[in-house]
Amino acid sequence: MRGRVVFVGAGPGDPELITVKGRNYLEDADVVLYAGSLVNREILKYARREAEIIDTASLTQEEISRIMVERAKEGKLVVRVKSGDFSIYGALMEELWSLQDAGIDYELVPGITAALGAASALGIELTLPKISQTVIITRASVAVPMEGSLRDFAPLVNKGACLAIYTGIHVVEKVVRELREAGLADDTPVAIVYKATWPEQLSFKCRLSELVNQVRKRKISKDSIILVGKVVEPEKYKGEVRSSVYDPSHAHTFRPRKAPKRTR
């Protein structure tokens, strides 16, 4: 029997937010590798009792890849469970390259990324008709080299974009400083969601000038999404925005413009 590896996005935290397809694969898996530092362990309840469960939190990329290749060559179904959606900051490509080099078949089953979990936790959408049509997912870092910084992308907030900042809460002072240096005003609306969709979820909104103090007050230092932009305050635009798709005065393929009634 030829083994294979299936990558499953586990969602942002709530174990029920895994997709049906992802859960089906987890239920059939011979081997489950999951990122224990990020993935809610409750998701393992879907795995078979006899499945081999491996927490990859303390492993290197080389060790993870070696295990996947070895188990797949043994003819086993290996399910690699990653937090959120592996297509965003999921260290996906390194693992795919190792499987490709070894000639191992694989499949990708997407999940729900943390930014979307955060938006749902706040009860907002990341775009608003005629107000904001662009979402920029980025991250903050001190130790990890990156091309570009928040200074490069933040100016687009003033043109209607929404910034979704990952891995920034532990360096929130740096985040605020770079957003200000990029030209964002102190009254720019900001929202924080800690552990979106987890039982211990916490969220709040404030102004950019208040962000550092509010984060310190709540003693948050990890597992958070920072959202920046007008979409954080949708109530401000109530009655002013309307989707053209559902506007009765707007015609499209599925709702053609009605011909005016003839009068005698």
C-alpha positions in Angstrom: 0.0 0.0 0.0 1.3 3.4 -1.0 1.3 5.9 1.9 0.6 9.6 1.7 0.6 12.8 3.7 -2.4 15.1 4.1 -2.0 18.6 5.4 -5.0 19.9 7.4 -5.6 23.4 8.5 -7.1 23.0 12.0 -8.7 26.5 12.2 -7.9 29.2 14.7 -8.7 27.3 17.9 -12.2 25.9 18.3 -11.9 22.2 17.4 -15.3 22.3 15.6 -13.9 24.8 13.1 -11.9 22.1 11.3 -13.5 21.4 7.9 -15.5 18.2 7.4 -12.9 17.0 4.9 -10.1 17.7 7.4 -12.0 15.9 10.2 -12.6 12.9 7.9 -8.9 12.6 7.2 -8.1 12.9 10.9 -10.5 10.1 11.7 -8.7 7.8 9.2 -5.1 8.8 10.0 -2.5 6.2 11.0 -0.2 9.0 12.1 -1.0 12.5 13.3 1.6 15.2 13.6 0.2 18.4 15.2 1.8 21.7 16.3 1.1 21.4 20.0 2.2 24.9 20.8 -0.5 26.3 18.5 -3.2 23.7 17.8 -5.9 23.1 20.3 -5.3 19.5 21.6 -9.1 19.0 21.7 -8.9 18.4 18.0 -7.2 15.1 18.6 -10.5 13.7 19.8 -11.3 13.1 16.2 -8.3 10.8 15.7 -8.5 7.0 16.1 -7.4 5.6 19.5 -4.7 3.5 17.9 -3.3 6.3 15.8 0.3 7.4 16.5 0.1 11.0 17.8 3.2 13.2 17.6 3.5 16.7 19.0 5.9 18.6 16.8 6.3 21.6 19.0 9.9 20.6 20.1 11.0 19.2 16.8 13.0 20.8 14.0 11.8 21.0 10.4 14.2 18.2 9.4 12.9 15.9 12.2 9.2 16.6 11.2 10.0 15.9 7.5 11.9 12.8 8.3 9.0 11.3 10.3 6.5 12.2 7.5 8.6 10.6 4.8 9.4 7.5 6.9 5.8 6.8 7.9 4.4 7.4 4.4 7.0 5.0 3.0 5.6 2.4 5.5 2.3 2.8 3.6 0.6 4.9 6.3 -1.8 7.8 6.0 0.0 10.7 7.7 -2.1 13.8 8.7 -0.1 16.9 9.4 -2.3 19.2 11.4 -1.4 22.9 11.4 -3.0 25.8 13.1 -5.3 28.2 11.3 -4.7 27.8 7.6 -1.2 26.5 6.6 -1.1 28.8 3.6 -0.5 31.8 5.8 2.7 31.6 8.0 2.4 27.8 8.1 6.0 26.9 7.2 4.3 24.8 4.5 6.7 24.9 1.6 9.7 23.4 3.5 7.6 20.3 4.3 6.2 20.1 0.8 9.7 20.3 -0.7 10.9 17.4 1.4 7.9 15.2 0.3 8.5 16.2 -3.3 12.2 15.2 -3.0 11.2 11.9 -1.5 8.5 11.2 -4.1 5.7 11.1 -1.5 2.1 11.9 -2.5 0.4 14.6 -0.6 -2.8 16.6 -0.4 -3.7 20.0 1.1 -7.0 20.6 3.0 -7.3 24.3 3.8 -8.5 25.7 7.1 -9.7 29.0 8.7 -6.9 31.5 9.4 -6.7 33.5 12.7 -7.6 36.8 11.0 -10.9 35.5 10.0 -11.5 34.0 13.4 -10.7 37.4 14.9 -13.1 39.2 12.6 -15.9 36.8 13.6 -15.0 37.3 17.3 -15.5 41.0 16.8 -18.6 40.7 14.7 -17.1 42.6 11.8 -16.1 42.0 8.2 -12.7 42.9 7.0 -14.0 45.0 4.1 -16.8 47.6 3.9 -18.5 48.6 0.6 -17.0 51.9 -0.6 -14.9 52.2 2.6 -12.4 49.4 2.6 -11.8 46.8 -0.1 -8.2 45.7 0.7 -7.0 43.4 3.5 -3.2 43.2 4.1 -2.1 40.2 6.2 1.4 40.8 7.6 3.5 40.2 10.7 5.8 42.0 13.0 9.1 40.7 14.1 12.4 41.6 15.8 14.6 38.5 15.5 13.3 37.1 12.2 14.6 38.9 9.0 11.8 40.1 6.7 11.5 42.0 3.5 9.5 45.1 4.1 8.0 46.2 7.5 4.9 47.7 8.8 6.2 51.1 7.7 5.9 50.0 4.1 2.3 48.7 4.3 0.7 50.9 7.0 0.2 54.0 4.7 -2.4 51.9 2.8 -4.6 52.1 5.9 -5.1 55.8 5.1 -6.3 54.7 1.6 -8.9 52.3 3.1 -7.0 49.1 3.7 -7.2 46.9 6.8 -4.0 45.6 8.4 -4.2 42.2 10.0 -1.0 41.9 12.0 0.2 38.5 13.2 3.0 37.9 15.8 3.0 41.5 16.9 1.5 41.6 20.3 4.8 40.8 22.1 6.4 43.7 20.4 3.4 46.0 20.5 5.6 49.1 21.3 7.5 48.5 18.0 4.2 48.0 16.1 2.8 51.3 17.4 6.0 53.1 16.7 6.2 51.9 13.1 2.5 52.6 12.4 3.0 56.1 13.6 6.2 56.6 11.6 4.2 55.4 8.5 1.8 58.3 9.0 -1.1 56.7 10.9 -2.9 59.1 13.3 -3.2 58.5 17.0 -6.9 58.1 16.7 -6.7 55.3 14.1 -9.1 52.5 15.3 -7.4 49.3 16.4 -8.8 46.0 17.6 -7.0 43.1 19.4 -8.3 39.5 19.6 -6.4 37.2 21.9 -6.9 33.4 21.2 -9.7 33.9 18.7 -12.4 31.2 19.0 -10.7 29.5 22.0 -12.6 29.4 25.4 -10.3 32.0 26.8 -10.9 34.4 23.9 -10.5 38.1 24.8 -11.1 41.1 22.5 -11.2 44.8 22.7 -11.0 48.0 20.6 -9.1 51.2 21.2 -7.2 53.9 19.5 -3.7 53.5 18.2 -2.5 55.9 21.0 -4.0 53.7 23.6 -2.9 50.3 22.3 0.3 49.8 24.4 -1.4 50.7 27.7 -4.4 48.5 26.9 -2.3 45.5 26.0 -0.2 45.9 29.2 -3.3 46.4 31.3 -4.6 43.0 30.1 -1.2 41.3 30.3 -1.4 39.9 26.8 1.9 38.8 25.2 1.1 36.2 22.6 -1.5 34.4 20.4 -3.2 37.6 19.2 -4.3 39.4 16.0 -4.0 43.1 15.7 -6.5 44.7 13.3 -6.0 48.2 12.1 -8.3 50.4 10.0 -11.8 51.8 9.5 -13.4 48.3 9.4 -12.8 48.0 13.1 -15.6 50.5 13.6 -18.3 49.5 11.1 -21.1 51.1 13.3 -19.6 54.5 12.3 -20.8 53.9 8.7 -24.2 52.5 9.4 -26.6 53.9 6.9 -23.8 55.2 4.7 -22.6 52.0 3.1 -24.5 49.4 1.0 -23.4 46.5 -1.1 -24.1 47.2 -4.7 -24.8 43.4 -5.3 -27.9 43.6 -3.1 -29.0 47.1 -3.9 -32.3 47.0 -5.8 -31.1 49.8 -8.1 -28.1 47.8 -9.2 -28.5 45.2 -11.9 -26.2 42.2 -12.6 -26.1 38.8 -14.2 -28.4 37.2 -11.7 -30.8 40.2 -11.3 -31.2 42.0 -14.6 -32.5 45.5 -14.6 -36.3 45.4 -14.9 -37.9 47.0 -17.9 -40.2 49.9 -17.0 -43.9 49.2 -17.1 -45.7 50.5 -20.1 -48.5 52.9 -19.6 -51.4 53.3 -21.9 
